[in-house]
Amino acid sequence: MYNSEYDDLSFEEQLHLTESLIRRRHNQQMFLRRNAQLLQQELLLEAELLEENPELAQTIHSFNMREIQSNQRGLQNVLGSEESASKEQSIWSKFFPGLGGREI
């Protein structure tokens, strides 16, 4: 890949920049790989927790269904009229304040 910004640089400077880019890409790949591993661990732990606690699984399912219904109502309000829909808090944020629940 040719970059005209390198024209005024010496070979050593170009080499240093290339090495820096390679290191940066490698670090990004390692970061993404580690994030993927952590996400996989989180998903496995979540699956185990839900398997051991069917009541929790049902509660989470109920919260998610309420969230979906609330979002659908909000979308219908926006699409159905020009008036702004009343802002309702996310179902999740009502039960877990501080977890970044968004508003509709």
Residue pairs with C-beta under 8 A, 6 or more apart in sequence:
6 14
6 17
9 17
49 56
50 56
50 57
50 60
51 57
63 91
63 92
63 95
66 91
67 90
67 91
67 92
70 88
70 90
70 91
70 104
71 104
73 85
74 85
74 88
74 104
77 83
77 85
77 86
78 85
85 104
87 103
87 104
88 103
88 104
89 101
89 103
89 104
90 101
90 102
90 103
90 104
92 99
92 101
93 99
93 100
93 101
93 102
94 101
